[in-house]
Amino acid sequence: MIEYLQKLSNRHLVVIYVPERIGDVRHSKASLMKFNTFLGYQPEFDFDRGIGIVFDWYKTHNVDN
C-alpha cells in the first residue's frame, strides 16, 4: 500500500513501525469468494483503482489525518 500511496502522491513516505496493540489483527484470510458464490457479488474496482479514488477524495477535501 505504501508503494501505491508514494506513486499517487509523488512523495517518499517514511514508514514508522511500532509495537502491535491489543486487538490488532495479525493475520487475515479475508475472502470475497463466498459473497461471489452465493450472492454473485463482484467488486466494482480493483485495489489500484479503489485506492486512487480514495486518495483523490482525501486530496480534494484537504483531509490531513
PDBQT receptor file of N, H, CA, C and O in Angstrom, charges set to zero:
ATOM      1  N   MET A   1       0.819  -1.179   0.000  1.00  0.00    +0.000 N 
ATOM      2  CA  MET A   1       0.000   0.000   0.000  1.00  0.00    +0.000 C 
ATOM      3  C   MET A   1       0.870   1.252   0.000  1.00  0.00    +0.000 C 
ATOM      4  O   MET A   1       0.540   2.240  -0.657  1.00  0.00    +0.000 OA
ATOM      5  N   ILE A   2       1.972   1.212   0.732  1.00  0.00    +0.000 N 
ATOM      6  H   ILE A   2       2.240   0.410   1.265  1.00  0.00    +0.000 HD
ATOM      7  CA  ILE A   2       2.865   2.379   0.769  1.00  0.00    +0.000 C 
ATOM      8  C   ILE A   2       3.360   2.714  -0.632  1.00  0.00    +0.000 C 
ATOM      9  O   ILE A   2       3.422   3.885  -1.007  1.00  0.00    +0.000 OA
ATOM     10  N   GLU A   3       3.712   1.691  -1.403  1.00  0.00    +0.000 N 
ATOM     11  H   GLU A   3       3.662   0.741  -1.098  1.00  0.00    +0.000 HD
ATOM     12  CA  GLU A   3       4.195   1.937  -2.774  1.00  0.00    +0.000 C 
ATOM     13  C   GLU A   3       3.126   2.630  -3.610  1.00  0.00    +0.000 C 
ATOM     14  O   GLU A   3       3.440   3.550  -4.364  1.00  0.00    +0.000 OA
ATOM     15  N   TYR A   4       1.881   2.210  -3.493  1.00  0.00    +0.000 N 
ATOM     16  H   TYR A   4       1.626   1.462  -2.880  1.00  0.00    +0.000 HD
ATOM     17  CA  TYR A   4       0.784   2.853  -4.232  1.00  0.00    +0.000 C 
ATOM     18  C   TYR A   4       0.631   4.303  -3.799  1.00  0.00    +0.000 C 
ATOM     19  O   TYR A   4       0.489   5.193  -4.638  1.00  0.00    +0.000 OA
ATOM     20  N   LEU A   5       0.659   4.544  -2.490  1.00  0.00    +0.000 N 
ATOM     21  H   LEU A   5       0.774   3.821  -1.808  1.00  0.00    +0.000 HD
ATOM     22  CA  LEU A   5       0.488   5.904  -1.993  1.00  0.00    +0.000 C 
ATOM     23  C   LEU A   5       1.656   6.804  -2.397  1.00  0.00    +0.000 C 
ATOM     24  O   LEU A   5       1.456   7.986  -2.674  1.00  0.00    +0.000 OA
ATOM     25  N   GLN A   6       2.865   6.257  -2.434  1.00  0.00    +0.000 N 
ATOM     26  H   GLN A   6       3.026   5.296  -2.209  1.00  0.00    +0.000 HD
ATOM     27  CA  GLN A   6       4.015   7.043  -2.896  1.00  0.00    +0.000 C 
ATOM     28  C   GLN A   6       3.837   7.433  -4.359  1.00  0.00    +0.000 C 
ATOM     29  O   GLN A   6       4.125   8.566  -4.744  1.00  0.00    +0.000 OA
ATOM     30  N   LYS A   7       3.362   6.491  -5.171  1.00  0.00    +0.000 N 
ATOM     31  H   LYS A   7       3.128   5.571  -4.858  1.00  0.00    +0.000 HD
ATOM     32  CA  LYS A   7       3.127   6.786  -6.590  1.00  0.00    +0.000 C 
ATOM     33  C   LYS A   7       2.059   7.856  -6.755  1.00  0.00    +0.000 C 
ATOM     34  O   LYS A   7       2.235   8.811  -7.511  1.00  0.00    +0.000 OA
ATOM     35  N   LEU A   8       0.946   7.688  -6.039  1.00  0.00    +0.000 N 
ATOM     36  H   LEU A   8       0.803   6.912  -5.425  1.00  0.00    +0.000 HD
ATOM     37  CA  LEU A   8      -0.162   8.641  -6.167  1.00  0.00    +0.000 C 
ATOM     38  C   LEU A   8       0.212  10.033  -5.689  1.00  0.00    +0.000 C 
ATOM     39  O   LEU A   8      -0.188  11.028  -6.294  1.00  0.00    +0.000 OA
ATOM     40  N   SER A   9       0.978  10.107  -4.604  1.00  0.00    +0.000 N 
ATOM     41  H   SER A   9       1.302   9.299  -4.113  1.00  0.00    +0.000 HD
ATOM     42  CA  SER A   9       1.312  11.407  -4.015  1.00  0.00    +0.000 C 
ATOM     43  C   SER A   9       2.589  11.996  -4.591  1.00  0.00    +0.000 C 
ATOM     44  O   SER A   9       2.889  13.172  -4.386  1.00  0.00    +0.000 OA
ATOM     45  N   ASN A  10       3.345  11.163  -5.319  1.00  0.00    +0.000 N 
ATOM     46  H   ASN A  10       3.101  10.208  -5.486  1.00  0.00    +0.000 HD
ATOM     47  CA  ASN A  10       4.621  11.592  -5.871  1.00  0.00    +0.000 C 
ATOM     48  C   ASN A  10       5.559  12.078  -4.751  1.00  0.00    +0.000 C 
ATOM     49  O   ASN A  10       6.287  13.059  -4.901  1.00  0.00    +0.000 OA
ATOM     50  N   ARG A  11       5.509  11.348  -3.626  1.00  0.00    +0.000 N 
ATOM     51  H   ARG A  11       4.917  10.551  -3.505  1.00  0.00    +0.000 HD
ATOM     52  CA  ARG A  11       6.336  11.687  -2.469  1.00  0.00    +0.000 C 
ATOM     53  C   ARG A  11       6.934  10.418  -1.895  1.00  0.00    +0.000 C 
ATOM     54  O   ARG A  11       6.380   9.330  -2.057  1.00  0.00    +0.000 OA
ATOM     55  N   HIS A  12       8.064  10.558  -1.226  1.00  0.00    +0.000 N 
ATOM     56  H   HIS A  12       8.514  11.441  -1.094  1.00  0.00    +0.000 HD
ATOM     57  CA  HIS A  12       8.644   9.434  -0.494  1.00  0.00    +0.000 C 
ATOM     58  C   HIS A  12       8.016   9.419   0.894  1.00  0.00    +0.000 C 
ATOM     59  O   HIS A  12       8.054  10.424   1.605  1.00  0.00    +0.000 OA
ATOM     60  N   LEU A  13       7.447   8.301   1.278  1.00  0.00    +0.000 N 
ATOM     61  H   LEU A  13       7.417   7.485   0.701  1.00  0.00    +0.000 HD
ATOM     62  CA  LEU A  13       6.822   8.195   2.585  1.00  0.00    +0.000 C 
ATOM     63  C   LEU A  13       7.702   7.359   3.501  1.00  0.00    +0.000 C 
ATOM     64  O   LEU A  13       8.182   6.292   3.118  1.00  0.00    +0.000 OA
ATOM     65  N   VAL A  14       7.903   7.844   4.689  1.00  0.00    +0.000 N 
ATOM     66  H   VAL A  14       7.513   8.711   5.001  1.00  0.00    +0.000 HD
ATOM     67  CA  VAL A  14       8.702   7.127   5.677  1.00  0.00    +0.000 C 
ATOM     68  C   VAL A  14       7.749   6.288   6.525  1.00  0.00    +0.000 C 
ATOM     69  O   VAL A  14       6.805   6.807   7.120  1.00  0.00    +0.000 OA
ATOM     70  N   VAL A  15       8.012   4.998   6.569  1.00  0.00    +0.000 N 
ATOM     71  H   VAL A  15       8.779   4.576   6.086  1.00  0.00    +0.000 HD
ATOM     72  CA  VAL A  15       7.178   4.089   7.353  1.00  0.00    +0.000 C 
ATOM     73  C   VAL A  15       7.773   3.957   8.745  1.00  0.00    +0.000 C 
ATOM     74  O   VAL A  15       8.963   3.683   8.895  1.00  0.00    +0.000 OA
ATOM     75  N   ILE A  16       6.950   4.150   9.752  1.00  0.00    +0.000 N 
ATOM     76  H   ILE A  16       5.983   4.372   9.630  1.00  0.00    +0.000 HD
ATOM     77  CA  ILE A  16       7.387   4.021  11.133  1.00  0.00    +0.000 C 
ATOM     78  C   ILE A  16       6.677   2.807  11.728  1.00  0.00    +0.000 C 
ATOM     79  O   ILE A  16       5.451   2.783  11.842  1.00  0.00    +0.000 OA
ATOM     80  N   TYR A  17       7.458   1.813  12.102  1.00  0.00    +0.000 N 
ATOM     81  H   TYR A  17       8.453   1.833  12.010  1.00  0.00    +0.000 HD
ATOM     82  CA  TYR A  17       6.897   0.606  12.693  1.00  0.00    +0.000 C 
ATOM     83  C   TYR A  17       6.867   0.747  14.209  1.00  0.00    +0.000 C 
ATOM     84  O   TYR A  17       7.846   1.175  14.821  1.00  0.00    +0.000 OA
ATOM     85  N   VAL A  18       5.751   0.390  14.802  1.00  0.00    +0.000 N 
ATOM     86  H   VAL A  18       4.956   0.043  14.305  1.00  0.00    +0.000 HD
ATOM     87  CA  VAL A  18       5.590   0.457  16.249  1.00  0.00    +0.000 C 
ATOM     88  C   VAL A  18       5.112  -0.913  16.740  1.00  0.00    +0.000 C 
ATOM     89  O   VAL A  18       4.611  -1.716  15.953  1.00  0.00    +0.000 OA
ATOM     90  N   PRO A  19       5.265  -1.176  18.034  1.00  0.00    +0.000 N 
ATOM     91  CA  PRO A  19       4.790  -2.463  18.553  1.00  0.00    +0.000 C 
ATOM     92  C   PRO A  19       3.284  -2.625  18.327  1.00  0.00    +0.000 C 
ATOM     93  O   PRO A  19       2.534  -1.649  18.321  1.00  0.00    +0.000 OA
ATOM     94  N   GLU A  20       2.864  -3.870  18.143  1.00  0.00    +0.000 N 
ATOM     95  H   GLU A  20       3.473  -4.663  18.149  1.00  0.00    +0.000 HD
ATOM     96  CA  GLU A  20       1.434  -4.116  17.939  1.00  0.00    +0.000 C 
ATOM     97  C   GLU A  20       0.652  -3.741  19.189  1.00  0.00    +0.000 C 
ATOM     98  O   GLU A  20       1.181  -3.715  20.300  1.00  0.00    +0.000 OA
ATOM     99  N   ARG A  21      -0.634  -3.451  18.967  1.00  0.00    +0.000 N 
ATOM    100  H   ARG A  21      -1.064  -3.473  18.065  1.00  0.00    +0.000 HD
ATOM    101  CA  ARG A  21      -1.519  -3.071  20.060  1.00  0.00    +0.000 C 
ATOM    102  C   ARG A  21      -2.473  -4.221  20.368  1.00  0.00    +0.000 C 
ATOM    103  O   ARG A  21      -2.692  -5.094  19.529  1.00  0.00    +0.000 OA
ATOM    104  N   ILE A  22      -3.023  -4.216  21.543  1.00  0.00    +0.000 N 
ATOM    105  H   ILE A  22      -2.845  -3.506  22.225  1.00  0.00    +0.000 HD
ATOM    106  CA  ILE A  22      -4.021  -5.217  21.898  1.00  0.00    +0.000 C 
ATOM    107  C   ILE A  22      -5.199  -5.079  20.933  1.00  0.00    +0.000 C 
ATOM    108  O   ILE A  22      -5.731  -3.986  20.739  1.00  0.00    +0.000 OA
ATOM    109  N   GLY A  23      -5.591  -6.187  20.339  1.00  0.00    +0.000 N 
ATOM    110  H   GLY A  23      -5.159  -7.075  20.497  1.00  0.00    +0.000 HD
ATOM    111  CA  GLY A  23      -6.728  -6.174  19.423  1.00  0.00    +0.000 C 
ATOM    112  C   GLY A  23      -6.339  -6.046  17.957  1.00  0.00    +0.000 C 
ATOM    113  O   GLY A  23      -7.191  -6.210  17.085  1.00  0.00    +0.000 OA
ATOM    114  N   ASP A  24      -5.062  -5.756  17.662  1.00  0.00    +0.000 N 
ATOM    115  H   ASP A  24      -4.370  -5.623  18.371  1.00  0.00    +0.000 HD
ATOM    116  CA  ASP A  24      -4.633  -5.681  16.266  1.00  0.00    +0.000 C 
ATOM    117  C   ASP A  24      -4.800  -7.040  15.582  1.00  0.00    +0.000 C 
ATOM    118  O   ASP A  24      -4.543  -8.079  16.191  1.00  0.00    +0.000 OA
ATOM    119  N   VAL A  25      -5.221  -7.032  14.348  1.00  0.00    +0.000 N 
ATOM    120  H   VAL A  25      -5.429  -6.189  13.854  1.00  0.00    +0.000 HD
ATOM    121  CA  VAL A  25      -5.346  -8.266  13.566  1.00  0.00    +0.000 C 
ATOM    122  C   VAL A  25      -3.980  -8.566  12.964  1.00  0.00    +0.000 C 
ATOM    123  O   VAL A  25      -3.467  -7.784  12.164  1.00  0.00    +0.000 OA
ATOM    124  N   ARG A  26      -3.394  -9.691  13.343  1.00  0.00    +0.000 N 
ATOM    125  H   ARG A  26      -3.812 -10.326  13.993  1.00  0.00    +0.000 HD
ATOM    126  CA  ARG A  26      -2.053 -10.038  12.859  1.00  0.00    +0.000 C 
ATOM    127  C   ARG A  26      -2.107 -10.698  11.490  1.00  0.00    +0.000 C 
ATOM    128  O   ARG A  26      -1.265 -10.433  10.632  1.00  0.00    +0.000 OA
ATOM    129  N   HIS A  27      -3.081 -11.543  11.292  1.00  0.00    +0.000 N 
ATOM    130  H   HIS A  27      -3.766 -11.758  11.988  1.00  0.00    +0.000 HD
ATOM    131  CA  HIS A  27      -3.206 -12.258  10.020  1.00  0.00    +0.000 C 
ATOM    132  C   HIS A  27      -4.681 -12.291   9.629  1.00  0.00    +0.000 C 
ATOM    133  O   HIS A  27      -5.555 -12.458  10.480  1.00  0.00    +0.000 OA
ATOM    134  N   SER A  28      -4.943 -12.133   8.364  1.00  0.00    +0.000 N 
ATOM    135  H   SER A  28      -4.233 -11.997   7.672  1.00  0.00    +0.000 HD
ATOM    136  CA  SER A  28      -6.320 -12.176   7.890  1.00  0.00    +0.000 C 
ATOM    137  C   SER A  28      -6.392 -13.064   6.658  1.00  0.00    +0.000 C 
ATOM    138  O   SER A  28      -5.528 -13.019   5.782  1.00  0.00    +0.000 OA
ATOM    139  N   LYS A  29      -7.417 -13.850   6.615  1.00  0.00    +0.000 N 
ATOM    140  H   LYS A  29      -8.119 -13.887   7.326  1.00  0.00    +0.000 HD
ATOM    141  CA  LYS A  29      -7.650 -14.690   5.437  1.00  0.00    +0.000 C 
ATOM    142  C   LYS A  29      -8.975 -14.276   4.803  1.00  0.00    +0.000 C 
ATOM    143  O   LYS A  29      -9.730 -15.111   4.305  1.00  0.00    +0.000 OA
ATOM    144  N   ALA A  30      -9.236 -12.990   4.831  1.00  0.00    +0.000 N 
ATOM    145  H   ALA A  30      -8.622 -12.312   5.236  1.00  0.00    +0.000 HD
ATOM    146  CA  ALA A  30     -10.475 -12.464   4.281  1.00  0.00    +0.000 C 
ATOM    147  C   ALA A  30     -10.583 -12.812   2.806  1.00  0.00    +0.000 C 
ATOM    148  O   ALA A  30      -9.604 -12.761   2.062  1.00  0.00    +0.000 OA
ATOM    149  N   SER A  31     -11.777 -13.160   2.408  1.00  0.00    +0.000 N 
ATOM    150  H   SER A  31     -12.573 -13.201   3.013  1.00  0.00    +0.000 HD
ATOM    151  CA  SER A  31     -12.011 -13.540   1.022  1.00  0.00    +0.000 C 
ATOM    152  C   SER A  31     -13.430 -13.143   0.628  1.00  0.00    +0.000 C 
ATOM    153  O   SER A  31     -14.354 -13.198   1.440  1.00  0.00    +0.000 OA
ATOM    154  N   LEU A  32     -13.583 -12.749  -0.615  1.00  0.00    +0.000 N 
ATOM    155  H   LEU A  32     -12.833 -12.705  -1.274  1.00  0.00    +0.000 HD
ATOM    156  CA  LEU A  32     -14.913 -12.419  -1.124  1.00  0.00    +0.000 C 
ATOM    157  C   LEU A  32     -15.534 -13.605  -1.859  1.00  0.00    +0.000 C 
ATOM    158  O   LEU A  32     -16.598 -13.470  -2.463  1.00  0.00    +0.000 OA
ATOM    159  N   MET A  33     -14.878 -14.765  -1.811  1.00  0.00    +0.000 N 
ATOM    160  H   MET A  33     -14.014 -14.875  -1.320  1.00  0.00    +0.000 HD
ATOM    161  CA  MET A  33     -15.328 -15.916  -2.577  1.00  0.00    +0.000 C 
ATOM    162  C   MET A  33     -16.763 -16.324  -2.234  1.00  0.00    +0.000 C 
ATOM    163  O   MET A  33     -17.542 -16.608  -3.143  1.00  0.00    +0.000 OA
ATOM    164  N   LYS A  34     -17.133 -16.362  -0.963  1.00  0.00    +0.000 N 
ATOM    165  H   LYS A  34     -16.500 -16.131  -0.224  1.00  0.00    +0.000 HD
ATOM    166  CA  LYS A  34     -18.496 -16.749  -0.593  1.00  0.00    +0.000 C 
ATOM    167  C   LYS A  34     -19.511 -15.717  -1.071  1.00  0.00    +0.000 C 
ATOM    168  O   LYS A  34     -20.601 -16.073  -1.519  1.00  0.00    +0.000 OA
ATOM    169  N   PHE A  35     -19.152 -14.442  -0.975  1.00  0.00    +0.000 N 
ATOM    170  H   PHE A  35     -18.267 -14.153  -0.611  1.00  0.00    +0.000 HD
ATOM    171  CA  PHE A  35     -20.054 -13.414  -1.492  1.00  0.00    +0.000 C 
ATOM    172  C   PHE A  35     -20.284 -13.630  -2.984  1.00  0.00    +0.000 C 
ATOM    173  O   PHE A  35     -21.405 -13.511  -3.479  1.00  0.00    +0.000 OA
ATOM    174  N   ASN A  36     -19.215 -13.945  -3.681  1.00  0.00    +0.000 N 
ATOM    175  H   ASN A  36     -18.305 -14.042  -3.279  1.00  0.00    +0.000 HD
ATOM    176  CA  ASN A  36     -19.319 -14.193  -5.116  1.00  0.00    +0.000 C 
ATOM    177  C   ASN A  36     -20.150 -15.430  -5.396  1.00  0.00    +0.000 C 
ATOM    178  O   ASN A  36     -21.049 -15.394  -6.235  1.00  0.00    +0.000 OA
ATOM    179  N   THR A  37     -19.861 -16.532  -4.702  1.00  0.00    +0.000 N 
ATOM    180  H   THR A  37     -19.130 -16.561  -4.020  1.00  0.00    +0.000 HD
ATOM    181  CA  THR A  37     -20.542 -17.806  -4.938  1.00  0.00    +0.000 C 
ATOM    182  C   THR A  37     -22.032 -17.729  -4.639  1.00  0.00    +0.000 C 
ATOM    183  O   THR A  37     -22.850 -18.160  -5.452  1.00  0.00    +0.000 OA
ATOM    184  N   PHE A  38     -22.388 -17.186  -3.485  1.00  0.00    +0.000 N 
ATOM    185  H   PHE A  38     -21.723 -16.836  -2.826  1.00  0.00    +0.000 HD
ATOM    186  CA  PHE A  38     -23.778 -17.213  -3.045  1.00  0.00    +0.000 C 
ATOM    187  C   PHE A  38     -24.605 -15.999  -3.471  1.00  0.00    +0.000 C 
ATOM    188  O   PHE A  38     -25.823 -16.101  -3.621  1.00  0.00    +0.000 OA
ATOM    189  N   LEU A  39     -23.964 -14.877  -3.662  1.00  0.00    +0.000 N 
ATOM    190  H   LEU A  39     -22.974 -14.794  -3.540  1.00  0.00    +0.000 HD
ATOM    191  CA  LEU A  39     -24.698 -13.651  -3.986  1.00  0.00    +0.000 C 
ATOM    192  C   LEU A  39     -24.363 -13.080  -5.358  1.00  0.00    +0.000 C 
ATOM    193  O   LEU A  39     -25.003 -12.134  -5.817  1.00  0.00    +0.000 OA
ATOM    194  N   GLY A  40     -23.362 -13.656  -6.009  1.00  0.00    +0.000 N 
ATOM    195  H   GLY A  40     -22.842 -14.425  -5.637  1.00  0.00    +0.000 HD
ATOM    196  CA  GLY A  40     -22.965 -13.150  -7.314  1.00  0.00    +0.000 C 
ATOM    197  C   GLY A  40     -22.254 -11.811  -7.251  1.00  0.00    +0.000 C 
ATOM    198  O   GLY A  40     -22.192 -11.089  -8.246  1.00  0.00    +0.000 OA
ATOM    199  N   TYR A  41     -21.714 -11.472  -6.078  1.00  0.00    +0.000 N 
ATOM    200  H   TYR A  41     -21.764 -12.058  -5.269  1.00  0.00    +0.000 HD
ATOM    201  CA  TYR A  41     -21.046 -10.176  -5.896  1.00  0.00    +0.000 C 
ATOM    202  C   TYR A  41     -19.729 -10.129  -6.646  1.00  0.00    +0.000 C 
ATOM    203  O   TYR A  41     -18.939 -11.071  -6.587  1.00  0.00    +0.000 OA
ATOM    204  N   GLN A  42     -19.494  -9.042  -7.345  1.00  0.00    +0.000 N 
ATOM    205  H   GLN A  42     -20.136  -8.277  -7.393  1.00  0.00    +0.000 HD
ATOM    206  CA  GLN A  42     -18.215  -8.759  -7.982  1.00  0.00    +0.000 C 
ATOM    207  C   GLN A  42     -17.808  -7.341  -7.599  1.00  0.00    +0.000 C 
ATOM    208  O   GLN A  42     -18.597  -6.412  -7.767  1.00  0.00    +0.000 OA
ATOM    209  N   PRO A  43     -16.597  -7.157  -7.090  1.00  0.00    +0.000 N 
ATOM    210  CA  PRO A  43     -16.155  -5.799  -6.763  1.00  0.00    +0.000 C 
ATOM    211  C   PRO A  43     -16.207  -4.897  -8.001  1.00  0.00    +0.000 C 
ATOM    212  O   PRO A  43     -15.940  -5.339  -9.119  1.00  0.00    +0.000 OA
ATOM    213  N   GLU A  44     -16.546  -3.658  -7.784  1.00  0.00    +0.000 N 
ATOM    214  H   GLU A  44     -16.763  -3.299  -6.876  1.00  0.00    +0.000 HD
ATOM    215  CA  GLU A  44     -16.636  -2.702  -8.887  1.00  0.00    +0.000 C 
ATOM    216  C   GLU A  44     -15.253  -2.227  -9.329  1.00  0.00    +0.000 C 
ATOM    217  O   GLU A  44     -15.052  -1.906 -10.500  1.00  0.00    +0.000 OA
ATOM    218  N   PHE A  45     -14.298  -2.182  -8.395  1.00  0.00    +0.000 N 
ATOM    219  H   PHE A  45     -14.461  -2.443  -7.443  1.00  0.00    +0.000 HD
ATOM    220  CA  PHE A  45     -12.962  -1.693  -8.694  1.00  0.00    +0.000 C 
ATOM    221  C   PHE A  45     -11.921  -2.659  -8.139  1.00  0.00    +0.000 C 
ATOM    222  O   PHE A  45     -12.169  -3.349  -7.150  1.00  0.00    +0.000 OA
ATOM    223  N   ASP A  46     -10.755  -2.703  -8.782  1.00  0.00    +0.000 N 
ATOM    224  H   ASP A  46     -10.554  -2.142  -9.585  1.00  0.00    +0.000 HD
ATOM    225  CA  ASP A  46      -9.642  -3.445  -8.196  1.00  0.00    +0.000 C 
ATOM    226  C   ASP A  46      -8.937  -2.510  -7.203  1.00  0.00    +0.000 C 
ATOM    227  O   ASP A  46      -9.305  -1.343  -7.073  1.00  0.00    +0.000 OA
ATOM    228  N   PHE A  47      -7.930  -3.028  -6.512  1.00  0.00    +0.000 N 
ATOM    229  H   PHE A  47      -7.631  -3.977  -6.618  1.00  0.00    +0.000 HD
ATOM    230  CA  PHE A  47      -7.251  -2.257  -5.473  1.00  0.00    +0.000 C 
ATOM    231  C   PHE A  47      -6.664  -0.956  -6.022  1.00  0.00    +0.000 C 
ATOM    232  O   PHE A  47      -6.842   0.103  -5.421  1.00  0.00    +0.000 OA
ATOM    233  N   ASP A  48      -5.968  -1.028  -7.152  1.00  0.00    +0.000 N 
ATOM    234  H   ASP A  48      -5.823  -1.889  -7.640  1.00  0.00    +0.000 HD
ATOM    235  CA  ASP A  48      -5.323   0.166  -7.720  1.00  0.00    +0.000 C 
ATOM    236  C   ASP A  48      -6.332   1.289  -7.949  1.00  0.00    +0.000 C 
ATOM    237  O   ASP A  48      -6.101   2.435  -7.562  1.00  0.00    +0.000 OA
ATOM    238  N   ARG A  49      -7.441   0.947  -8.578  1.00  0.00    +0.000 N 
ATOM    239  H   ARG A  49      -7.628   0.016  -8.892  1.00  0.00    +0.000 HD
ATOM    240  CA  ARG A  49      -8.459   1.957  -8.893  1.00  0.00    +0.000 C 
ATOM    241  C   ARG A  49      -9.121   2.470  -7.617  1.00  0.00    +0.000 C 
ATOM    242  O   ARG A  49      -9.345   3.671  -7.464  1.00  0.00    +0.000 OA
ATOM    243  N   GLY A  50      -9.431   1.550  -6.704  1.00  0.00    +0.000 N 
ATOM    244  H   GLY A  50      -9.249   0.575  -6.829  1.00  0.00    +0.000 HD
ATOM    245  CA  GLY A  50     -10.103   1.938  -5.457  1.00  0.00    +0.000 C 
ATOM    246  C   GLY A  50      -9.265   2.873  -4.608  1.00  0.00    +0.000 C 
ATOM    247  O   GLY A  50      -9.774   3.873  -4.101  1.00  0.00    +0.000 OA
ATOM    248  N   ILE A  51      -7.981   2.560  -4.446  1.00  0.00    +0.000 N 
ATOM    249  H   ILE A  51      -7.568   1.747  -4.858  1.00  0.00    +0.000 HD
ATOM    250  CA  ILE A  51      -7.144   3.430  -3.610  1.00  0.00    +0.000 C 
ATOM    251  C   ILE A  51      -6.935   4.779  -4.303  1.00  0.00    +0.000 C 
ATOM    252  O   ILE A  51      -6.781   5.802  -3.635  1.00  0.00    +0.000 OA
ATOM    253  N   GLY A  52      -6.929   4.784  -5.632  1.00  0.00    +0.000 N 
ATOM    254  H   GLY A  52      -7.054   3.953  -6.174  1.00  0.00    +0.000 HD
ATOM    255  CA  GLY A  52      -6.835   6.049  -6.367  1.00  0.00    +0.000 C 
ATOM    256  C   GLY A  52      -8.042   6.933  -6.121  1.00  0.00    +0.000 C 
ATOM    257  O   GLY A  52      -7.908   8.145  -5.953  1.00  0.00    +0.000 OA
ATOM    258  N   ILE A  53      -9.217   6.331  -6.099  1.00  0.00    +0.000 N 
ATOM    259  H   ILE A  53      -9.326   5.347  -6.235  1.00  0.00    +0.000 HD
ATOM    260  CA  ILE A  53     -10.456   7.078  -5.842  1.00  0.00    +0.000 C 
ATOM    261  C   ILE A  53     -10.434   7.663  -4.427  1.00  0.00    +0.000 C 
ATOM    262  O   ILE A  53     -10.766   8.832  -4.227  1.00  0.00    +0.000 OA
ATOM    263  N   VAL A  54     -10.042   6.845  -3.453  1.00  0.00    +0.000 N 
ATOM    264  H   VAL A  54      -9.773   5.896  -3.615  1.00  0.00    +0.000 HD
ATOM    265  CA  VAL A  54      -9.987   7.306  -2.060  1.00  0.00    +0.000 C 
ATOM    266  C   VAL A  54      -8.947   8.413  -1.906  1.00  0.00    +0.000 C 
ATOM    267  O   VAL A  54      -9.202   9.427  -1.256  1.00  0.00    +0.000 OA
ATOM    268  N   PHE A  55      -7.768   8.212  -2.511  1.00  0.00    +0.000 N 
ATOM    269  H   PHE A  55      -7.561   7.389  -3.039  1.00  0.00    +0.000 HD
ATOM    270  CA  PHE A  55      -6.707   9.226  -2.436  1.00  0.00    +0.000 C 
ATOM    271  C   PHE A  55      -7.193  10.554  -3.018  1.00  0.00    +0.000 C 
ATOM    272  O   PHE A  55      -6.994  11.608  -2.413  1.00  0.00    +0.000 OA
ATOM    273  N   ASP A  56      -7.828  10.504  -4.185  1.00  0.00    +0.000 N 
ATOM    274  H   ASP A  56      -7.990   9.648  -4.676  1.00  0.00    +0.000 HD
ATOM    275  CA  ASP A  56      -8.331  11.732  -4.814  1.00  0.00    +0.000 C 
ATOM    276  C   ASP A  56      -9.376  12.424  -3.949  1.00  0.00    +0.000 C 
ATOM    277  O   ASP A  56      -9.414  13.652  -3.876  1.00  0.00    +0.000 OA
ATOM    278  N   TRP A  57     -10.229  11.628  -3.290  1.00  0.00    +0.000 N 
ATOM    279  H   TRP A  57     -10.198  10.631  -3.349  1.00  0.00    +0.000 HD
ATOM    280  CA  TRP A  57     -11.255  12.223  -2.420  1.00  0.00    +0.000 C 
ATOM    281  C   TRP A  57     -10.589  12.977  -1.270  1.00  0.00    +0.000 C 
ATOM    282  O   TRP A  57     -10.940  14.122  -0.985  1.00  0.00    +0.000 OA
ATOM    283  N   TYR A  58      -9.624  12.328  -0.611  1.00  0.00    +0.000 N 
ATOM    284  H   TYR A  58      -9.338  11.398  -0.842  1.00  0.00    +0.000 HD
ATOM    285  CA  TYR A  58      -8.945  12.987   0.508  1.00  0.00    +0.000 C 
ATOM    286  C   TYR A  58      -8.212  14.237   0.041  1.00  0.00    +0.000 C 
ATOM    287  O   TYR A  58      -8.212  15.257   0.731  1.00  0.00    +0.000 OA
ATOM    288  N   LYS A  59      -7.590  14.158  -1.126  1.00  0.00    +0.000 N 
ATOM    289  H   LYS A  59      -7.591  13.330  -1.687  1.00  0.00    +0.000 HD
ATOM    290  CA  LYS A  59      -6.865  15.304  -1.675  1.00  0.00    +0.000 C 
ATOM    291  C   LYS A  59      -7.832  16.459  -1.970  1.00  0.00    +0.000 C 
ATOM    292  O   LYS A  59      -7.534  17.612  -1.661  1.00  0.00    +0.000 OA
ATOM    293  N   THR A  60      -8.964  16.155  -2.554  1.00  0.00    +0.000 N 
ATOM    294  H   THR A  60      -9.206  15.218  -2.806  1.00  0.00    +0.000 HD
ATOM    295  CA  THR A  60      -9.965  17.153  -2.893  1.00  0.00    +0.000 C 
ATOM    296  C   THR A  60     -10.567  17.801  -1.656  1.00  0.00    +0.000 C 
ATOM    297  O   THR A  60     -10.896  18.987  -1.666  1.00  0.00    +0.000 OA
ATOM    298  N   HIS A  61     -10.710  17.020  -0.592  1.00  0.00    +0.000 N 
ATOM    299  H   HIS A  61     -10.443  16.056  -0.584  1.00  0.00    +0.000 HD
ATOM    300  CA  HIS A  61     -11.330  17.523   0.626  1.00  0.00    +0.000 C 
ATOM    301  C   HIS A  61     -10.317  18.020   1.661  1.00  0.00    +0.000 C 
ATOM    302  O   HIS A  61     -10.676  18.299   2.805  1.00  0.00    +0.000 OA
ATOM    303  N   ASN A  62      -9.057  18.127   1.254  1.00  0.00    +0.000 N 
ATOM    304  H   ASN A  62      -8.765  17.900   0.324  1.00  0.00    +0.000 HD
ATOM    305  CA  ASN A  62      -7.984  18.651   2.121  1.00  0.00    +0.000 C 
ATOM    306  C   ASN A  62      -7.947  17.992   3.493  1.00  0.00    +0.000 C 
ATOM    307  O   ASN A  62      -7.798  18.667   4.512  1.00  0.00    +0.000 OA
ATOM    308  N   VAL A  63      -8.082  16.680   3.513  1.00  0.00    +0.000 N 
ATOM    309  H   VAL A  63      -8.203  16.131   2.686  1.00  0.00    +0.000 HD
ATOM    310  CA  VAL A  63      -8.037  15.935   4.775  1.00  0.00    +0.000 C 
ATOM    311  C   VAL A  63      -6.591  15.536   5.036  1.00  0.00    +0.000 C 
ATOM    312  O   VAL A  63      -5.967  14.845   4.231  1.00  0.00    +0.000 OA
ATOM    313  N   ASP A  64      -6.066  15.987   6.184  1.00  0.00    +0.000 N 
ATOM    314  H   ASP A  64      -6.573  16.548   6.838  1.00  0.00    +0.000 HD
ATOM    315  CA  ASP A  64      -4.672  15.691   6.522  1.00  0.00    +0.000 C 
ATOM    316  C   ASP A  64      -4.549  14.420   7.343  1.00  0.00    +0.000 C 
ATOM    317  O   ASP A  64      -3.580  13.679   7.171  1.00  0.00    +0.000 OA
ATOM    318  N   ASN A  65      -5.486  14.143   8.222  1.00  0.00    +0.000 N 
ATOM    319  H   ASN A  65      -6.273  14.744   8.363  1.00  0.00    +0.000 HD
ATOM    320  CA  ASN A  65      -5.395  12.981   9.117  1.00  0.00    +0.000 C 
ATOM    321  C   ASN A  65      -6.605  12.116   8.960  1.00  0.00    +0.000 C 
ATOM    322  O   ASN A  65      -6.719  11.087   9.627  1.00  0.00    +0.000 OA
TER     323      ASN A  65
